């Protein structure tokens, strides 16, 4: 049996950090709508938003 069990990581890096946030029902719905339009997960939608914010901040 393989010593590595469990779900394999998506993408090139495993995600070991964890952040827990509280959101309103409307914010949760916005995140879900974005994920649905991207045909992706909520995590991937949030990460895409973070990437856009970082790119915008780096321009300044």
Biopython code that builds the backbone (N, CA, C, O; Angstrom):
import numpy as np
from Bio.PDB.StructureBuilder import StructureBuilder

atoms = [
    (1, "UNK", "N", (0.838, -1.182, 0.000)),
    (1, "UNK", "CA", (0.000, 0.000, 0.000)),
    (1, "UNK", "C", (0.880, 1.241, 0.000)),
    (1, "UNK", "O", (1.942, 1.263, 0.621)),
    (2, "UNK", "N", (0.434, 2.255, -0.691)),
    (2, "UNK", "CA", (1.173, 3.504, -0.801)),
    (2, "UNK", "C", (1.171, 4.249, 0.536)),
    (2, "UNK", "O", (0.147, 4.300, 1.217)),
    (3, "UNK", "N", (2.329, 4.832, 0.917)),
    (3, "UNK", "CA", (2.360, 5.584, 2.174)),
    (3, "UNK", "C", (1.568, 6.888, 2.097)),
    (3, "UNK", "O", (1.167, 7.432, 3.126)),
    (4, "UNK", "N", (1.342, 7.393, 0.879)),
    (4, "UNK", "CA", (0.578, 8.634, 0.704)),
    (4, "UNK", "C", (-0.878, 8.282, 0.446)),
    (4, "UNK", "O", (-1.210, 7.705, -0.590)),
    (5, "UNK", "N", (-1.723, 8.619, 1.364)),
    (5, "UNK", "CA", (-3.143, 8.363, 1.181)),
    (5, "UNK", "C", (-3.892, 9.682, 1.215)),
    (5, "UNK", "O", (-3.344, 10.708, 1.618)),
    (6, "UNK", "N", (-5.119, 9.649, 0.799)),
    (6, "UNK", "CA", (-5.918, 10.865, 0.800)),
    (6, "UNK", "C", (-6.040, 11.439, -0.594)),
    (6, "UNK", "O", (-5.581, 10.861, -1.579)),
    (7, "UNK", "N", (-6.665, 12.579, -0.640)),
    (7, "UNK", "CA", (-6.936, 13.234, -1.913)),
    (7, "UNK", "C", (-5.671, 13.887, -2.454)),
    (7, "UNK", "O", (-4.973, 14.583, -1.716)),
    (8, "UNK", "N", (-5.364, 13.674, -3.733)),
    (8, "UNK", "CA", (-4.177, 14.319, -4.316)),
    (8, "UNK", "C", (-4.411, 15.813, -4.502)),
    (8, "UNK", "O", (-5.546, 16.236, -4.720)),
    (9, "UNK", "N", (-3.350, 16.621, -4.418)),
    (9, "UNK", "CA", (-3.512, 18.070, -4.574)),
    (9, "UNK", "C", (-3.879, 18.435, -6.009)),
    (9, "UNK", "O", (-3.432, 17.797, -6.962)),
    (10, "UNK", "N", (-4.708, 19.484, -6.144)),
    (10, "UNK", "CA", (-5.030, 20.023, -7.465)),
    (10, "UNK", "C", (-3.936, 20.993, -7.848)),
    (10, "UNK", "O", (-3.443, 21.740, -7.003)),
    (11, "UNK", "N", (-3.553, 20.994, -9.100)),
    (11, "UNK", "CA", (-2.553, 21.957, -9.554)),
    (11, "UNK", "C", (-1.146, 21.533, -9.204)),
    (11, "UNK", "O", (-0.887, 20.382, -8.850)),
    (12, "UNK", "N", (-0.235, 22.499, -9.313)),
    (12, "UNK", "CA", (1.180, 22.197, -9.140)),
    (12, "UNK", "C", (1.639, 22.231, -7.691)),
    (12, "UNK", "O", (2.692, 21.679, -7.372)),
    (13, "UNK", "N", (0.875, 22.867, -6.803)),
    (13, "UNK", "CA", (1.263, 22.977, -5.398)),
    (13, "UNK", "C", (0.161, 22.450, -4.503)),
    (13, "UNK", "O", (-1.023, 22.640, -4.781)),
    (14, "UNK", "N", (0.558, 21.782, -3.418)),
    (14, "UNK", "CA", (-0.454, 21.402, -2.447)),
    (14, "UNK", "C", (-0.744, 22.608, -1.565)),
    (14, "UNK", "O", (0.141, 23.421, -1.294)),
    (15, "UNK", "N", (-1.960, 22.712, -1.135)),
    (15, "UNK", "CA", (-2.374, 23.840, -0.292)),
    (15, "UNK", "C", (-2.449, 23.349, 1.146)),
    (15, "UNK", "O", (-3.337, 22.577, 1.508)),
    (16, "UNK", "N", (-1.512, 23.805, 1.950)),
    (16, "UNK", "CA", (-1.474, 23.353, 3.337)),
    (16, "UNK", "C", (-1.985, 24.410, 4.306)),
    (16, "UNK", "O", (-2.365, 24.077, 5.428)),
    (17, "UNK", "N", (-2.002, 25.677, 3.898)),
    (17, "UNK", "CA", (-2.491, 26.742, 4.767)),
    (17, "UNK", "C", (-4.009, 26.767, 4.783)),
    (17, "UNK", "O", (-4.665, 26.326, 3.839)),
    (18, "UNK", "N", (-4.556, 27.291, 5.873)),
    (18, "UNK", "CA", (-6.008, 27.358, 5.987)),
    (18, "UNK", "C", (-6.387, 28.709, 6.577)),
    (18, "UNK", "O", (-5.814, 29.146, 7.575)),
    (19, "UNK", "N", (-7.359, 29.367, 5.948)),
    (19, "UNK", "CA", (-7.886, 30.636, 6.425)),
    (19, "UNK", "C", (-9.397, 30.478, 6.538)),
    (19, "UNK", "O", (-10.056, 30.030, 5.600)),
    (20, "UNK", "N", (-9.928, 30.842, 7.670)),
    (20, "UNK", "CA", (-11.367, 30.781, 7.876)),
    (20, "UNK", "C", (-11.892, 32.202, 7.987)),
    (20, "UNK", "O", (-11.394, 32.995, 8.786)),
    (21, "UNK", "N", (-12.903, 32.525, 7.180)),
    (21, "UNK", "CA", (-13.500, 33.859, 7.231)),
    (21, "UNK", "C", (-15.006, 33.732, 7.401)),
    (21, "UNK", "O", (-15.607, 32.712, 7.062)),
    (22, "UNK", "N", (-15.594, 34.783, 7.931)),
    (22, "UNK", "CA", (-17.048, 34.842, 8.055)),
    (22, "UNK", "C", (-17.564, 35.753, 6.949)),
    (22, "UNK", "O", (-17.047, 36.852, 6.748)),
    (23, "UNK", "N", (-18.575, 35.294, 6.240)),
    (23, "UNK", "CA", (-19.175, 36.087, 5.174)),
    (23, "UNK", "C", (-20.686, 36.105, 5.366)),
    (23, "UNK", "O", (-21.266, 35.199, 5.964)),
    (24, "UNK", "N", (-21.307, 37.158, 4.845)),
    (24, "UNK", "CA", (-22.770, 37.231, 4.887)),
    (24, "UNK", "C", (-23.340, 36.260, 3.853)),
    (24, "UNK", "O", (-22.616, 35.730, 3.011)),
    (25, "UNK", "N", (-24.628, 36.044, 3.934)),
    (25, "UNK", "CA", (-25.290, 35.167, 2.969)),
    (25, "UNK", "C", (-25.145, 35.723, 1.550)),
    (25, "UNK", "O", (-24.960, 34.965, 0.598)),
    (26, "UNK", "N", (-25.232, 37.054, 1.414)),
    (26, "UNK", "CA", (-25.098, 37.686, 0.096)),
    (26, "UNK", "C", (-23.678, 37.518, -0.444)),
    (26, "UNK", "O", (-23.500, 37.255, -1.634)),
    (27, "UNK", "N", (-22.674, 37.665, 0.407)),
    (27, "UNK", "CA", (-21.285, 37.488, -0.028)),
    (27, "UNK", "C", (-21.022, 36.044, -0.442)),
    (27, "UNK", "O", (-20.340, 35.786, -1.433)),
    (28, "UNK", "N", (-21.569, 35.107, 0.328)),
    (28, "UNK", "CA", (-21.412, 33.689, -0.018)),
    (28, "UNK", "C", (-22.067, 33.395, -1.362)),
    (28, "UNK", "O", (-21.542, 32.618, -2.159)),
    (29, "UNK", "N", (-23.219, 34.023, -1.611)),
    (29, "UNK", "CA", (-23.910, 33.826, -2.890)),
    (29, "UNK", "C", (-23.097, 34.399, -4.046)),
    (29, "UNK", "O", (-23.021, 33.786, -5.111)),
    (30, "UNK", "N", (-22.486, 35.576, -3.846)),
    (30, "UNK", "CA", (-21.636, 36.170, -4.884)),
    (30, "UNK", "C", (-20.471, 35.248, -5.223)),
    (30, "UNK", "O", (-20.154, 35.044, -6.395)),
    (31, "UNK", "N", (-19.837, 34.695, -4.197)),
    (31, "UNK", "CA", (-18.709, 33.785, -4.415)),
    (31, "UNK", "C", (-19.172, 32.567, -5.200)),
    (31, "UNK", "O", (-18.497, 32.135, -6.135)),
    (32, "UNK", "N", (-20.323, 32.011, -4.823)),
    (32, "UNK", "CA", (-20.837, 30.827, -5.506)),
    (32, "UNK", "C", (-21.192, 31.139, -6.954)),
    (32, "UNK", "O", (-20.924, 30.331, -7.843)),
    (33, "UNK", "N", (-21.795, 32.309, -7.202)),
    (33, "UNK", "CA", (-22.140, 32.700, -8.576)),
    (33, "UNK", "C", (-20.890, 32.830, -9.439)),
    (33, "UNK", "O", (-20.878, 32.395, -10.591)),
    (34, "UNK", "N", (-19.841, 33.427, -8.882)),
    (34, "UNK", "CA", (-18.580, 33.551, -9.628)),
    (34, "UNK", "C", (-18.007, 32.173, -9.936)),
    (34, "UNK", "O", (-17.563, 31.913, -11.054)),
    (35, "UNK", "N", (-18.019, 31.299, -8.944)),
    (35, "UNK", "CA", (-17.492, 29.947, -9.144)),
    (35, "UNK", "C", (-18.296, 29.208, -10.208)),
    (35, "UNK", "O", (-17.726, 28.507, -11.045)),
    (36, "UNK", "N", (-19.610, 29.362, -10.176)),
    (36, "UNK", "CA", (-20.456, 28.701, -11.175)),
    (36, "UNK", "C", (-20.152, 29.215, -12.582)),
    (36, "UNK", "O", (-20.060, 28.429, -13.524)),
    (37, "UNK", "N", (-19.997, 30.534, -12.725)),
    (37, "UNK", "CA", (-19.698, 31.111, -14.040)),
    (37, "UNK", "C", (-18.327, 30.688, -14.544)),
    (37, "UNK", "O", (-18.116, 30.548, -15.748)),
    (38, "UNK", "N", (-17.384, 30.481, -13.604)),
    (38, "UNK", "CA", (-16.041, 30.032, -13.972)),
    (38, "UNK", "C", (-15.989, 28.521, -14.173)),
    (38, "UNK", "O", (-14.982, 27.980, -14.630)),
    (39, "UNK", "N", (-17.093, 27.840, -13.825)),
    (39, "UNK", "CA", (-17.129, 26.379, -13.846)),
    (39, "UNK", "C", (-16.002, 25.834, -12.968)),
    (39, "UNK", "O", (-15.232, 24.968, -13.381)),
    (40, "UNK", "N", (-15.929, 26.361, -11.760)),
    (40, "UNK", "CA", (-14.818, 26.084, -10.864)),
    (40, "UNK", "C", (-15.328, 25.973, -9.432)),
    (40, "UNK", "O", (-16.532, 26.005, -9.182)),
    (41, "UNK", "N", (-14.389, 25.843, -8.500)),
    (41, "UNK", "CA", (-14.745, 25.781, -7.086)),
    (41, "UNK", "C", (-14.757, 27.178, -6.485)),
    (41, "UNK", "O", (-14.232, 28.122, -7.074)),
    (42, "UNK", "N", (-15.355, 27.300, -5.319)),
    (42, "UNK", "CA", (-15.344, 28.586, -4.618)),
    (42, "UNK", "C", (-13.921, 28.989, -4.275)),
    (42, "UNK", "O", (-13.572, 30.166, -4.365)),
    (43, "UNK", "N", (-13.097, 28.030, -3.884)),
    (43, "UNK", "CA", (-11.700, 28.332, -3.568)),
    (43, "UNK", "C", (-10.992, 28.917, -4.778)),
    (43, "UNK", "O", (-10.283, 29.916, -4.659)),
    (44, "UNK", "N", (-11.176, 28.305, -5.938)),
    (44, "UNK", "CA", (-10.523, 28.810, -7.151)),
    (44, "UNK", "C", (-11.043, 30.194, -7.531)),
    (44, "UNK", "O", (-10.281, 31.022, -8.030)),
    (45, "UNK", "N", (-12.331, 30.456, -7.302)),
    (45, "UNK", "CA", (-12.887, 31.779, -7.586)),
    (45, "UNK", "C", (-12.264, 32.826, -6.667)),
    (45, "UNK", "O", (-11.915, 33.918, -7.114)),
    (46, "UNK", "N", (-12.128, 32.498, -5.402)),
    (46, "UNK", "CA", (-11.509, 33.426, -4.449)),
    (46, "UNK", "C", (-10.047, 33.654, -4.805)),
    (46, "UNK", "O", (-9.572, 34.789, -4.750)),
    (47, "UNK", "N", (-9.325, 32.600, -5.167)),
    (47, "UNK", "CA", (-7.915, 32.744, -5.536)),
    (47, "UNK", "C", (-7.767, 33.606, -6.790)),
    (47, "UNK", "O", (-6.822, 34.388, -6.891)),
    (48, "UNK", "N", (-8.688, 33.475, -7.746)),
    (48, "UNK", "CA", (-8.648, 34.318, -8.949)),
    (48, "UNK", "C", (-8.853, 35.782, -8.572)),
    (48, "UNK", "O", (-8.199, 36.665, -9.127)),
    (49, "UNK", "N", (-9.756, 36.041, -7.634)),
    (49, "UNK", "CA", (-9.968, 37.405, -7.163)),
    (49, "UNK", "C", (-8.741, 37.967, -6.474)),
    (49, "UNK", "O", (-8.410, 39.139, -6.653)),
    (50, "UNK", "N", (-8.070, 37.151, -5.695)),
    (50, "UNK", "CA", (-6.843, 37.581, -5.022)),
    (50, "UNK", "C", (-5.769, 37.901, -6.056)),
    (50, "UNK", "O", (-5.050, 38.891, -5.920)),
    (51, "UNK", "N", (-5.659, 37.066, -7.088)),
    (51, "UNK", "CA", (-4.673, 37.318, -8.150)),
    (51, "UNK", "C", (-4.957, 38.639, -8.867)),
    (51, "UNK", "O", (-4.031, 39.391, -9.170)),
    (52, "UNK", "N", (-6.239, 38.926, -9.139)),
    (52, "UNK", "CA", (-6.605, 40.195, -9.782)),
    (52, "UNK", "C", (-6.271, 41.382, -8.887)),
    (52, "UNK", "O", (-5.750, 42.391, -9.362)),
    (53, "UNK", "N", (-6.564, 41.269, -7.605)),
    (53, "UNK", "CA", (-6.264, 42.348, -6.665)),
    (53, "UNK", "C", (-4.768, 42.587, -6.574)),
    (53, "UNK", "O", (-4.322, 43.734, -6.579)),
    (54, "UNK", "N", (-3.989, 41.516, -6.490)),
    (54, "UNK", "CA", (-2.532, 41.651, -6.400)),
    (54, "UNK", "C", (-1.973, 42.304, -7.654)),
    (54, "UNK", "O", (-1.113, 43.179, -7.561)),
    (55, "UNK", "N", (-2.450, 41.891, -8.829)),
    (55, "UNK", "CA", (-1.983, 42.485, -10.088)),
    (55, "UNK", "C", (-2.304, 43.975, -10.129)),
    (55, "UNK", "O", (-1.488, 44.775, -10.587)),
    (56, "UNK", "N", (-3.484, 44.349, -9.655)),
    (56, "UNK", "CA", (-3.870, 45.759, -9.628)),
    (56, "UNK", "C", (-2.996, 46.549, -8.655)),
    (56, "UNK", "O", (-2.578, 47.664, -8.966)),
    (57, "UNK", "N", (-2.722, 45.990, -7.501)),
    (57, "UNK", "CA", (-1.882, 46.674, -6.511)),
    (57, "UNK", "C", (-0.434, 46.784, -6.973)),
    (57, "UNK", "O", (0.242, 47.767, -6.667)),
    (58, "UNK", "N", (0.046, 45.788, -7.705)),
    (58, "UNK", "CA", (1.427, 45.811, -8.198)),
    (58, "UNK", "C", (1.627, 46.873, -9.280)),
    (58, "UNK", "O", (2.745, 47.344, -9.486)),
    (59, "UNK", "N", (0.546, 47.254, -9.974)),
    (59, "UNK", "CA", (0.635, 48.287, -11.005)),
    (59, "UNK", "C", (0.891, 49.660, -10.408)),
    (59, "UNK", "O", (1.470, 50.529, -11.060)),
    (60, "UNK", "N", (0.465, 49.855, -9.179)),
    (60, "UNK", "CA", (0.558, 51.179, -8.544)),
    (60, "UNK", "C", (1.924, 51.452, -7.992)),
    (60, "UNK", "O", (2.161, 52.520, -7.428)),
]
sb = StructureBuilder()
sb.init_structure("model")
sb.init_model(0)
sb.init_chain("A")
sb.init_seg("    ")
for serial, (resi, resn, name, xyz) in enumerate(atoms, 1):
    if name == "N":
        sb.init_residue(resn, " ", resi, " ")
    sb.init_atom(name, np.array(xyz, "f"), 0.0, 1.0, " ", f" {name:<3s}", serial, name[0])
structure = sb.get_structure()
